[in-house]
Amino acid sequence: MKADLYIKNAGQLVTSRGASAKPKTGAALGEIDVIPDGAVAAAGSTLIFVGTTAAAEQQVEVGEDTLVMDGRNQVVLPGLVDAHTHLVFGGSREHELDLKLQGVPYLDILAQGGGILSTVRATRAASLEELVEIGKKYGDQMLSQGTTTIEAKSGYGLCTADEIKQLRAIREINRHHPLDIVPTFLGAHAVPPEYKEDPDQFVELVINEMLPQVAREELAEFCDIFCEKGVFSADQSRRILRAAQDLGLKIKIHADEIAAIGGSQLAAELGAVSADHLLVTPEESIEKMAAAGVMACLLPATTFYLREDHFAPARKMIAGGVPVALASDFNPGSCPCHDLHLVMTIACLYLKMTPAEVINAVTINAAHAIGRAATVGSLEVGKKADIVLFDAPNYQYLPYRLGSNLVRTVIKNGKLVRGGSEHGATGRMCS
């Protein structure tokens, strides 16, 4: 096997393999495949070998043009997958931090015209080109932290023209940035001020105007909705999500973040790919989600940033057979953080997940949450060569090192995109 890229001598090669057909659940979520003195090789953008260095030396052909890297004293993982982000938006909301510190609830900030609605005004005022540049900037930051595939939502336009503008910006970034980006339409993220007195009319706008245009232009793979007290009811959410399914979109739901108004039950009823947040999910919903195979996409950095006094019941979900993924929820208000390392640490400390569980939750299970498990989320022959090398003695070290970026090298689609630049030409040993 002739390799264009060859990484050998890895202290630990963590593959997350064996779960491409279905996500890890229950005890399997805590099972992790570690190969000491591991090696991985790629031809073009595809992995052609995953195993021990001893086996690679017998099977992998290295030529003058092969980029050879030494993974000694490093942990090698599949590229991290962030299954819930709001990548593209105008402005920022650091001024709201004072309000939060004074104890003003998020829904009260929203009612005062802040929160999502503040970002809506800034996003509507931004041009397509400005949104693209903003998204590229955040994408660069994500890559530097080892994230190679993300989901990105609209939801800050809240009118047809600006929702379409956001989705077109996401498409443009995906075309020109190393990140792989899975687009999600979130037109029902909040009720805009112009429909405050008649939210059902806005629901009709989403169904009859926004969704058809999104489908015609093939701008999104998923449709999401904020099913929450004071935002969209379960009945309104059902109407929008069924309309999305009729147009061929897969569905997700922001559910049970503040109040349990039926979002998680609706996710199970409609066969959503994921239900996200889930801080106050009832036990009967956990059973229904497990039976329906709905992914619980948990966002603990948001809970941490909002200083909530309770986190999602991850242990109950894992014990109940619900597949669990972790994501950042990167957005300008409730979680201005896209660092999956920090998410892993918070998940260990507050969701009581183990290091092995959180690594599976930001790799293979996160890939399942966005329909990409066949190509990313694990290091397996035939999958994309998305690889991250961490300056760490073992995988447990990653969530242990609170707030530290331990990434040394990022490879996306078989190409070196971060780190390793000091080694220059191909065919030379990188360390």
C-alpha positions as CSV (number, residue, x, y, z in Angstrom):
1,M,0.0,0.0,0.0
2,K,1.6,3.2,-1.2
3,A,1.0,6.0,1.4
4,D,0.9,9.8,0.9
5,L,0.8,10.2,4.7
6,Y,2.2,7.9,7.3
7,I,2.1,8.5,11.1
8,K,4.0,6.0,13.2
9,N,5.1,5.4,16.8
10,A,2.0,6.9,18.3
11,G,2.0,6.7,22.1
12,Q,-1.7,5.8,21.9
13,L,-3.7,5.5,18.7
14,V,-7.4,5.9,19.7
15,T,-9.5,4.7,16.8
16,S,-13.2,4.8,18.1
17,R,-13.8,2.1,15.5
18,G,-16.5,-0.5,15.3
19,A,-19.5,1.8,15.6
20,S,-20.0,3.2,12.1
21,A,-23.2,1.3,11.6
22,K,-24.9,2.4,14.8
23,P,-23.8,4.7,17.7
24,K,-22.3,3.5,20.9
25,T,-24.8,3.0,23.7
26,G,-24.8,1.8,27.3
27,A,-21.6,0.2,28.4
28,A,-20.2,0.3,24.9
29,L,-20.0,4.1,25.1
30,G,-17.2,3.6,27.7
31,E,-15.3,1.1,25.6
32,I,-12.4,2.7,23.7
33,D,-10.0,1.1,21.3
34,V,-6.4,2.0,22.1
35,I,-3.4,0.8,20.1
36,P,-0.1,1.4,21.8
37,D,2.8,2.2,19.4
38,G,0.1,2.8,16.8
39,A,0.3,3.8,13.1
40,V,-2.0,5.2,10.5
41,A,-1.6,5.8,6.8
42,A,-3.5,7.5,4.1
43,A,-3.6,7.6,0.3
44,G,-5.1,10.9,-0.8
45,S,-7.9,11.7,1.5
46,T,-8.6,8.1,2.5
47,L,-7.2,6.0,5.3
48,I,-5.5,2.8,4.0
49,F,-4.0,1.4,7.3
50,V,-4.8,1.6,11.0
51,G,-2.9,-0.6,13.4
52,T,0.5,-1.1,15.1
53,T,3.7,0.4,13.9
54,A,5.2,-3.1,13.6
55,A,2.4,-4.2,11.2
56,A,2.6,-0.9,9.3
57,E,6.3,-1.3,8.6
58,Q,5.5,-4.6,6.8
59,Q,2.4,-3.3,4.9
60,V,2.8,0.4,4.2
61,E,4.9,1.6,1.3
62,V,6.7,4.9,2.0
63,G,8.0,6.8,-1.0
64,E,10.0,10.0,-1.5
65,D,6.9,12.1,-1.5
66,T,5.3,10.5,1.6
67,L,4.8,12.8,4.5
68,V,6.1,10.8,7.5
69,M,5.3,11.9,11.0
70,D,6.5,10.6,14.3
71,G,3.7,10.3,16.9
72,R,6.0,9.4,19.7
73,N,4.7,10.6,23.1
74,Q,1.5,11.8,21.5
75,V,-2.1,10.6,21.5
76,V,-3.6,10.3,18.0
77,L,-7.4,10.6,17.6
78,P,-9.9,10.9,14.8
79,G,-10.7,14.5,14.0
80,L,-13.2,15.8,16.6
81,V,-16.8,16.3,15.4
82,D,-18.9,19.2,16.8
83,A,-22.6,18.2,16.2
84,H,-24.2,21.5,17.3
85,T,-22.9,24.9,16.5
86,H,-24.2,28.3,15.4
87,L,-21.2,29.2,13.3
88,V,-22.5,32.2,11.4
89,F,-23.9,35.3,13.0
90,G,-23.4,39.0,13.2
91,G,-22.1,41.0,16.2
92,S,-21.5,39.7,19.7
93,R,-23.2,39.9,23.1
94,E,-20.5,40.4,25.7
95,H,-22.6,43.2,27.2
96,E,-25.1,40.6,28.3
97,L,-22.6,39.1,30.7
98,D,-23.3,41.9,33.2
99,L,-27.1,41.0,33.1
100,K,-26.3,37.3,33.7
101,L,-24.1,38.2,36.6
102,Q,-27.0,40.2,38.1
103,G,-29.2,37.0,37.9
104,V,-31.4,38.1,35.0
105,P,-32.8,34.9,33.5
106,Y,-32.2,34.2,29.8
107,L,-35.9,34.3,28.8
108,D,-36.1,37.7,30.5
109,I,-33.1,39.0,28.5
110,L,-34.9,37.7,25.4
111,A,-38.1,39.5,26.3
112,Q,-36.2,42.7,26.6
113,G,-35.0,42.4,23.0
114,G,-31.7,40.9,23.9
115,G,-30.5,37.3,23.5
116,I,-31.3,35.8,20.1
117,L,-33.1,39.0,18.9
118,S,-30.0,41.1,19.5
119,T,-28.0,38.8,17.2
120,V,-30.9,38.8,14.7
121,R,-30.5,42.5,14.3
122,A,-26.8,42.3,13.7
123,T,-27.1,39.3,11.4
124,R,-29.8,41.0,9.3
125,A,-27.5,44.1,9.0
126,A,-24.5,42.0,7.9
127,S,-23.7,41.2,4.2
128,L,-23.2,37.7,2.9
129,E,-19.5,38.4,2.5
130,E,-19.2,39.7,6.1
131,L,-20.9,36.5,7.4
132,V,-18.6,34.3,5.3
133,E,-15.5,36.0,6.8
134,I,-16.9,35.8,10.3
135,G,-17.6,32.1,9.8
136,K,-14.1,31.4,8.4
137,K,-12.5,33.1,11.4
138,Y,-14.4,30.9,13.8
139,G,-13.7,27.9,11.6
140,D,-9.9,28.5,11.8
141,Q,-10.2,28.6,15.6
142,M,-12.1,25.3,15.6
143,L,-9.5,23.6,13.4
144,S,-6.7,24.8,15.7
145,Q,-8.5,22.9,18.5
146,G,-8.7,19.7,16.6
147,T,-12.3,20.0,15.3
148,T,-12.5,18.9,11.7
149,T,-16.2,18.4,11.1
150,I,-19.1,20.5,12.4
151,E,-22.8,21.1,12.1
152,A,-23.8,24.7,11.5
153,K,-27.3,26.2,12.0
154,S,-29.0,29.3,10.6
155,G,-31.5,30.9,13.0
156,Y,-30.4,34.5,13.3
157,G,-32.3,35.8,10.3
158,L,-35.8,34.9,11.3
159,C,-37.1,36.1,7.9
160,T,-36.8,34.4,4.6
161,A,-34.1,36.6,3.0
162,D,-31.8,36.5,6.0
163,E,-32.2,32.9,6.8
164,I,-31.3,32.1,3.2
165,K,-28.4,34.5,3.5
166,Q,-27.1,32.6,6.5
167,L,-27.4,29.2,4.8
168,R,-25.7,30.5,1.7
169,A,-22.9,31.8,3.9
170,I,-22.5,28.4,5.5
171,R,-22.4,26.8,2.0
172,E,-19.7,29.2,0.9
173,I,-17.6,28.6,3.9
174,N,-17.9,24.8,3.4
175,R,-16.7,25.2,-0.2
176,H,-13.6,27.1,0.7
177,H,-12.6,26.1,4.2
178,P,-10.9,22.8,5.3
179,L,-13.7,22.1,7.8
180,D,-16.5,19.9,6.6
181,I,-19.8,21.6,7.5
182,V,-23.2,20.0,7.7
183,P,-25.9,22.7,7.3
184,T,-29.1,22.9,9.4
185,F,-32.0,25.3,8.9
186,L,-33.2,26.8,12.2
187,G,-35.6,29.4,11.0
188,A,-37.8,28.7,14.1
189,H,-35.1,29.7,16.6
190,A,-37.3,32.5,18.1
191,V,-40.4,34.5,17.2
192,P,-39.2,37.8,15.6
193,P,-40.5,41.1,16.9
194,E,-42.7,41.7,13.9
195,Y,-44.7,38.5,14.7
196,K,-44.7,38.8,18.5
197,E,-48.5,39.2,18.6
198,D,-49.1,36.4,16.2
199,P,-46.5,33.6,16.4
200,D,-48.7,31.2,14.5
201,Q,-48.4,33.4,11.5
202,F,-44.6,33.1,11.7
203,V,-45.0,29.4,11.9
204,E,-46.9,29.6,8.6
205,L,-44.2,31.7,7.1
206,V,-41.6,29.1,8.1
207,I,-43.7,26.3,6.6
208,N,-45.0,27.9,3.4
209,E,-42.1,30.2,2.4
210,M,-38.8,29.5,4.2
211,L,-38.7,25.7,4.1
212,P,-39.7,25.4,0.4
213,Q,-36.9,27.8,-0.6
214,V,-34.4,26.0,1.6
215,A,-35.4,22.7,-0.1
216,R,-35.3,24.1,-3.6
217,E,-31.8,25.5,-3.2
218,E,-30.7,22.4,-1.2
219,L,-29.2,24.7,1.4
220,A,-29.7,22.4,4.4
221,E,-29.7,18.7,5.4
222,F,-31.5,19.1,8.7
223,C,-34.3,21.3,10.1
224,D,-34.1,22.2,13.8
225,I,-36.5,24.1,16.1
226,F,-36.3,25.7,19.5
227,C,-39.2,23.8,21.3
228,E,-39.3,25.6,24.6
229,K,-41.6,27.5,26.9
230,G,-42.0,31.1,25.6
231,V,-40.6,30.1,22.1
232,F,-42.3,27.4,20.1
233,S,-44.8,24.9,21.6
234,A,-44.7,21.2,20.9
235,D,-47.7,21.5,18.5
236,Q,-46.0,24.3,16.6
237,S,-42.8,22.4,16.5
238,R,-44.6,19.3,15.2
239,R,-46.1,21.2,12.3
240,I,-42.8,22.7,11.2
241,L,-40.8,19.5,11.6
242,R,-43.4,17.4,9.7
243,A,-43.3,19.9,6.9
244,A,-39.5,19.7,6.8
245,Q,-39.7,15.9,6.6
246,D,-42.2,16.1,3.8
247,L,-39.6,18.1,1.9
248,G,-36.9,15.5,2.5
249,L,-35.0,17.2,5.4
250,K,-33.9,15.2,8.5
251,I,-34.9,16.7,11.8
252,K,-33.4,17.8,15.1
253,I,-35.0,19.5,18.1
254,H,-33.8,21.9,20.8
255,A,-35.7,20.3,23.6
256,D,-36.1,20.3,27.4
257,E,-33.5,23.0,28.1
258,I,-35.6,25.1,30.4
259,A,-39.0,23.4,30.7
260,A,-40.2,20.0,29.7
261,I,-43.0,20.9,27.3
262,G,-42.9,17.8,25.1
263,G,-39.9,18.4,22.9
264,S,-38.1,15.1,23.8
265,Q,-41.3,13.1,23.3
266,L,-41.8,14.8,20.0
267,A,-38.3,13.8,19.0
268,A,-39.1,10.2,19.6
269,E,-42.5,10.5,17.9
270,L,-41.1,11.9,14.7
271,G,-37.9,9.9,14.7
272,A,-35.6,12.9,15.0
273,V,-31.9,12.2,14.5
274,S,-31.1,14.1,17.7
275,A,-32.7,16.0,20.5
276,D,-30.3,18.6,22.0
277,H,-29.8,20.2,25.4
278,L,-32.2,18.0,27.5
279,L,-31.5,19.4,30.9
280,V,-35.0,18.6,32.3
281,T,-35.9,15.5,30.3
282,P,-38.4,13.2,32.0
283,E,-37.6,9.6,32.6
284,E,-40.5,8.5,30.3
285,S,-38.9,10.5,27.5
286,I,-35.6,8.8,28.0
287,E,-37.3,5.5,27.5
288,K,-39.0,6.7,24.3
289,M,-35.8,8.2,22.9
290,A,-33.9,5.0,23.5
291,A,-36.7,3.0,21.8
292,A,-36.7,5.4,18.8
293,G,-32.9,5.6,18.6
294,V,-32.9,9.4,19.0
295,M,-29.4,10.7,19.8
296,A,-29.1,12.9,23.0
297,C,-26.8,15.7,22.0
298,L,-25.7,17.2,25.3
299,L,-24.3,20.7,25.5
300,P,-22.7,21.0,29.0
301,A,-20.7,24.1,28.3
302,T,-23.9,26.0,27.8
303,T,-25.2,24.9,31.1
304,F,-21.9,25.8,32.7
305,Y,-21.9,29.3,31.1
306,L,-25.5,30.0,32.1
307,R,-24.6,28.9,35.7
308,E,-27.6,26.5,35.9
309,D,-27.9,24.5,39.0
310,H,-28.4,21.2,37.2
311,F,-27.0,19.5,34.1
312,A,-28.5,17.0,31.7
313,P,-29.1,13.5,33.3
314,A,-26.4,11.9,31.2
315,R,-25.9,8.8,33.4
316,K,-29.6,8.1,33.3
317,M,-29.6,8.4,29.5
318,I,-26.5,6.1,29.2
319,A,-28.0,3.6,31.5
320,G,-31.3,3.8,29.7
321,G,-29.7,2.9,26.3
322,V,-29.9,6.4,24.7
323,P,-27.0,7.2,22.4
324,V,-25.2,10.2,23.8
325,A,-23.1,12.8,21.9
326,L,-21.5,16.0,23.1
327,A,-21.2,19.3,21.3
328,S,-20.2,22.9,22.0
329,D,-23.4,24.8,21.1
330,F,-21.0,27.6,20.0
331,N,-23.1,30.8,19.8
332,P,-22.8,34.5,20.7
333,G,-25.1,34.4,23.7
334,S,-25.5,31.3,25.8
335,C,-22.2,29.6,24.9
336,P,-19.5,31.7,23.2
337,C,-17.2,28.6,23.3
338,H,-16.2,26.1,20.6
339,D,-13.5,24.3,22.5
340,L,-14.5,20.6,22.6
341,H,-11.6,20.0,25.1
342,L,-13.4,22.1,27.6
343,V,-16.7,20.5,26.8
344,M,-15.1,17.1,27.5
345,T,-13.8,18.3,30.9
346,I,-17.2,19.8,31.9
347,A,-18.8,16.5,30.8
348,C,-16.5,14.5,33.1
349,L,-17.0,16.8,36.1
350,Y,-20.7,17.6,35.9
351,L,-22.3,15.0,33.7
352,K,-20.1,12.3,35.4
353,M,-19.1,10.8,32.1
354,T,-15.7,9.0,31.9
355,P,-12.8,10.1,29.7
356,A,-13.5,7.2,27.3
357,E,-17.2,8.1,27.1
358,V,-16.6,11.7,26.3
359,I,-14.1,10.9,23.6
360,N,-16.6,8.6,21.9
361,A,-19.2,11.3,22.4
362,V,-17.2,13.9,20.4
363,T,-16.0,11.5,17.7
364,I,-18.1,8.6,16.5
365,N,-21.4,9.4,18.3
366,A,-21.1,13.0,17.3
367,A,-20.7,11.9,13.7
368,H,-23.9,9.8,14.0
369,A,-25.7,12.9,15.3
370,I,-25.1,14.7,12.0
371,G,-25.3,11.7,9.6
372,R,-21.6,11.4,8.9
373,A,-20.6,8.2,10.8
374,A,-19.9,6.4,7.5
375,T,-17.0,8.8,6.7
376,V,-15.7,10.5,9.8
377,G,-15.6,10.0,13.6
378,S,-13.3,7.0,13.8
379,L,-10.0,5.9,12.3
380,E,-10.9,3.0,10.1
381,V,-9.7,1.9,6.6
382,G,-11.8,3.6,4.0
383,K,-12.9,6.6,6.0
384,K,-11.6,10.1,5.6
385,A,-8.1,10.8,6.8
386,D,-9.1,13.3,9.5
387,I,-6.5,12.9,12.2
388,V,-5.4,14.9,15.3
389,L,-2.2,14.5,17.2
390,F,-2.2,15.7,20.9
391,D,0.7,16.4,23.1
392,A,-0.5,14.0,25.8
393,P,0.8,10.8,27.4
394,N,-2.7,9.1,27.2
395,Y,-6.3,9.8,26.3
396,Q,-7.3,10.4,29.9
397,Y,-5.0,13.4,29.9
398,L,-7.2,15.3,27.4
399,P,-10.2,16.1,29.7
400,Y,-7.9,16.2,32.7
401,R,-6.0,19.3,31.4
402,L,-8.7,21.9,32.0
403,G,-8.9,24.6,29.3
404,S,-5.6,23.6,27.6
405,N,-5.2,23.2,23.8
406,L,-3.0,20.2,23.5
407,V,-3.3,19.9,19.7
408,R,0.0,19.7,17.9
409,T,-1.1,18.6,14.4
410,V,-4.3,18.5,12.5
411,I,-4.8,16.6,9.3
412,K,-8.0,17.1,7.3
413,N,-8.8,14.9,4.3
414,G,-5.2,13.7,4.3
415,K,-3.7,17.2,4.2
416,L,-1.8,18.9,6.9
417,V,-3.8,22.0,7.9
418,R,-2.5,22.9,11.4
419,G,0.9,22.3,12.9
420,G,3.9,20.5,11.4
421,S,4.7,23.5,9.2
422,E,8.2,23.7,10.5
423,H,9.0,20.5,8.8
424,G,8.3,21.9,5.3
425,A,8.8,19.5,2.4
426,T,7.2,16.1,2.1
427,G,9.3,12.9,2.5
428,R,10.8,14.2,5.7
429,M,10.3,12.9,9.2
430,C,8.0,15.1,11.3
431,S,8.0,15.0,15.1
